[in-house]
Amino acid sequence: MTITKHYKNLKLVVEDSLLKSIYQSSCGHYPKEYGGFLIGKYSDDFKTLYIEQSITAEVFKSSRIEFTRESNYLKSEFKKLFIDKRLYYIGEWHTHPDGEAWYSSTDLSAMINIKKDQGVSIVSSI
């Protein structure tokens, strides 16, 4: 099943099977936070974002209230995904076990820093 969410004039498309895979990989780390990277592509008009896969973090630190991942070891994999499949780094995800399903102030700060990073190319039509 494909899950489609609309926001303003933008659309997000993700397969239910990907969400189930993320959920299953997270359960094995409960009660600690866990996360990974979202990989996908944009439509030609940049109005639709297709999240196609997740790469779970292999190098990380986590606790019940914090998840910190390392990404430098994945640079070659991200580059290969782009060259072979035209797939991009879209963003990241992590769990909040027994907590709110909303981003924290720490998460918001991290998102802002990622967006500002010149080494990260995230396309935005907003």
Buried (B, 14 or more C-beta within 10 A) or exposed (E): EEEEEEEEEBBBBBBEEBBEBBEEBBEEBEEBBBBBBBBBBBEEEEEBBBBBBBBBBEEBEBEEEEBBBEBEEBEEEBEEBBEEEEBBBBBBBBBBBEEEEEEEEEBEEBBEEBEEEEEEEEEEEE
